[in-house]
């Protein structure tokens, strides 16, 4: 009987262990189903949408490549005309492009646009396109920026390590050399129609390979370049510069000249900031908060998908993944609720702001009328910053 008892107890222990393991797997499966169940609909819809996009990928990538290569110097209306012509031309070659496709949808996303907006880049289409050209073009950006809109955005965007200089600066060469070596972004302001030949090798990315490392010649020295982190920005206040083909070939020329709608939005911020300072402060804080929330949400989703993709063996045995999924789900619910609440608050604020839109529109029209006077004589040239001083006083 003792022998039988020992055998039966061993069997009972084995079965108990299996039951506990199965219960653990059942709990894990429940958590997986609950955690991923909420994503099923969105991911399924996303999968269908991606399959459609793949059929148009060749034509849309071709259009986006053309955009990055050619569109920078032009204003919004001319860019729209070029897009229409290019789409017709691509379709004539029997390459498909999706109906209603616009380049921003492929080259950026809502998270990135929200980030730019919180850094001071306006939300209008021209500004978003300029943001794409500044950050994604293969050549370093040369910004035509008479209203200093690009300068303000770049300073906010790169404020941590940004070095600011000009061709007339006594320490220009030293500043550029240290930025190249240390991987700091450098902003060269107030350039005219000629580019200092000192930075030609940098703009042309004419690198020298020594011992597996990249060097660039600055003056008479070969400087080790931190290509990953180094960024170069050039800006000019000239409203209609005449750059040589050589300069246009070295840099990505981008037209940041403010548009009527873009200026209207800026002046609306000024008016509301004066009339309702608390509301304007709340709006600015809301933009930053929503930008951060969208960024966190994107990071959580990317991490979850990466973990799911890299998991080896059974998902039910991966306790770390299930814990990550559970935490992600909780955070996602909280952040989504915050985003929905933020959108509602934004709509309420935007509705209240629109009562001042006529003032902003009138101010924008006045500025463009004044700017047109410069065609009569150069003495009528007004900067946006000086106009804003008068606008605020009024």
Secondary structure, 3 states (H helix, E strand, C coil): CHHHHHHHHHHHHHHHHHHHHHHHHHHHHHHHHHHHHHHHHHHHHHHHHHHHHHHHHHHHHHHHHHHHHHCCCCCHHHHHHHHHHHHHHHHHCCCCCCCCCCHHHHHCCHHHHHHHHHCCCCCCHHHHHHHHHHHHCCCCEEEECCCCHHHHHHHHHCCCCCEEECCCCCCHHHHHHHHHHHCCEEEECCCCCCCCHHHHHHHCCCEEEECCEEEEEECCEEEECCCCCCEEEEEECCCCCCCCHHHHHHCEEEECCCCHHHHHHHHHHHHHHHHCHHHHHHHHHHHHHHHHHHHHHHHHHHHHHHHHHHCCCCHHHCHHHHHHHHHHHHHHHHHHHHHHHHHHHHHHHHHHHHHHHHHHHHHHHHHHHHHHHHHCCHHHCCCHHHHHHHHHHC
